[in-house]
Amino acid sequence: MKGYRLFIDITDEFLDKKIDEILSQNNIQSICDYGCGEGGLLQRIEARHPGRFKLCGIDYFSLWPEAMRPKSSGSINLVDRNGDEFKKIGAFDLIVSTFALHHYRLPVTELQQICEFLNPNGLLFISDMHFENKTDAEATKNIDSFVDEAFAACLGKFHRHHYTIEEVLDLLKAAPLSVIDSKIQRLPLDEVQWRKDGKNSLEYFTRKRDLLSKLNQPVLEQWFRNAFSQGVEMIDRFGVDYSAVFTIIAKKTE
Ligand SMILES: C[S@@+](CC[C@H](N)C(=O)[O-])C[C@H]1O[C@@H](n2cnc3c(N)ncnc32)[C@H](O)[C@@H]1O
């Protein structure tokens, strides 16, 4: 299932560059993508560096419709987060987790568990949307993400609003990791990407509207219907800005 991500091309390019920097500066032989979605990031690593790394992707594949589940192939092993194989995936020199942290149900436990899958001195690269509220378009994004958090919670699911980098650094203190590098960055969006982004956001609201009946509670349905309509109006009026992201590289200390 496609993890929802705006401006997909530009984030792919940004992540690939970051990962290649890490690969060129460290002795890495194995890479795990934790919350890999369809596995595009691993496929791109394999395409750029054929046969060089042992690659593994983790996601909740068994919860996806069969037809949409990506398959392991070549050096890429895809493992279901809820399956027996998960506990036996072994250890890796690098674990990456992109745009997934705000989906972790129990972030401290997940981060501690990720460390168990790291070799001694292994690296964790984590990147996600950064919560920033400097402009109207960013405020629109943040209101969206608060509504998403509330909506997911009411459906018995989990989707946190976007973290600030300070919150993430605080979460990482719970795991045996020392942070080597942490940055907030702005993805360089041009006019065309801005427009595409706004259009994607509007489509996303339409998809969410289709789920309203799953709430099974008129009061919630009414509240979210209003919230979604307001979200659409605000995107129309102020635009939406998802360009702030954080990147953190940390090393396992135990
Ligand atoms: C927004 S998508 C991002 C997918 C991909 N990493 C990317 O950058 O396009 C977030 C993904 O993380 C997965 N995810 C969230 N929490 C997870 C966890 N604890 N273990 C494994 N996968 C997780 C979700 O199922 C979803 O596919």
The ligand as an SDF file (V2000), in Angstrom:
LIG
                    3D

 27 29  0  0  0  0  0  0  0  0999 V2000
    4.1730    7.2780    5.1720 C   0  0  0  0  0  0  0  0  0  0  0  0
    4.6790    5.6350    4.9310 S   0  0  0  0  0  0  0  0  0  0  0  0
    6.3500    5.8700    4.4050 C   0  0  0  0  0  0  0  0  0  0  0  0
    6.8420    4.7310    3.5660 C   0  0  0  0  0  0  0  0  0  0  0  0
    8.2790    4.8560    3.0810 C   0  0  0  0  0  0  0  0  0  0  0  0
    9.2260    4.7350    4.1610 N   0  0  0  0  0  0  0  0  0  0  0  0
    8.4830    6.1450    2.3420 C   0  0  0  0  0  0  0  0  0  0  0  0
    9.3390    6.9510    2.7560 O   0  0  0  0  0  0  0  0  0  0  0  0
    7.7750    6.3640    1.3400 O   0  0  0  0  0  0  0  0  0  0  0  0
    4.9060    4.9820    6.5730 C   0  0  0  0  0  0  0  0  0  0  0  0
    5.0570    3.4830    6.5840 C   0  0  0  0  0  0  0  0  0  0  0  0
    5.5690    3.0690    7.8440 O   0  0  0  0  0  0  0  0  0  0  0  0
    4.9220    1.8690    8.2000 C   0  0  0  0  0  0  0  0  0  0  0  0
    5.0880    1.6870    9.6560 N   0  0  0  0  0  0  0  0  0  0  0  0
    4.6470    2.4840   10.6210 C   0  0  0  0  0  0  0  0  0  0  0  0
    5.0110    2.0210   11.8360 N   0  0  0  0  0  0  0  0  0  0  0  0
    5.7020    0.8980   11.6140 C   0  0  0  0  0  0  0  0  0  0  0  0
    6.3220   -0.0610   12.4460 C   0  0  0  0  0  0  0  0  0  0  0  0
    6.2840    0.0640   13.7530 N   0  0  0  0  0  0  0  0  0  0  0  0
    6.9570   -1.1120   11.8780 N   0  0  0  0  0  0  0  0  0  0  0  0
    6.9830   -1.2350   10.5410 C   0  0  0  0  0  0  0  0  0  0  0  0
    6.3950   -0.3840    9.6910 N   0  0  0  0  0  0  0  0  0  0  0  0
    5.7610    0.6740   10.2180 C   0  0  0  0  0  0  0  0  0  0  0  0
    3.5090    2.0780    7.7210 C   0  0  0  0  0  0  0  0  0  0  0  0
    2.8090    0.8470    7.5970 O   0  0  0  0  0  0  0  0  0  0  0  0
    3.7390    2.7640    6.3800 C   0  0  0  0  0  0  0  0  0  0  0  0
    3.8570    1.8590    5.3130 O   0  0  0  0  0  0  0  0  0  0  0  0
  1  2  1  0
  2  3  1  0
  2 10  1  0
  3  4  1  0
  4  5  1  0
  5  6  1  0
  5  7  1  0
  7  8  2  0
  7  9  1  0
 10 11  1  0
 11 12  1  0
 11 26  1  0
 12 13  1  0
 13 14  1  0
 13 24  1  0
 14 15  1  0
 14 23  1  0
 15 16  2  0
 16 17  1  0
 17 18  1  0
 17 23  2  0
 18 19  1  0
 18 20  2  0
 20 21  1  0
 21 22  2  0
 22 23  1  0
 24 25  1  0
 24 26  1  0
 26 27  1  0
M  CHG  2   2   1   9  -1
M  END
$$$$
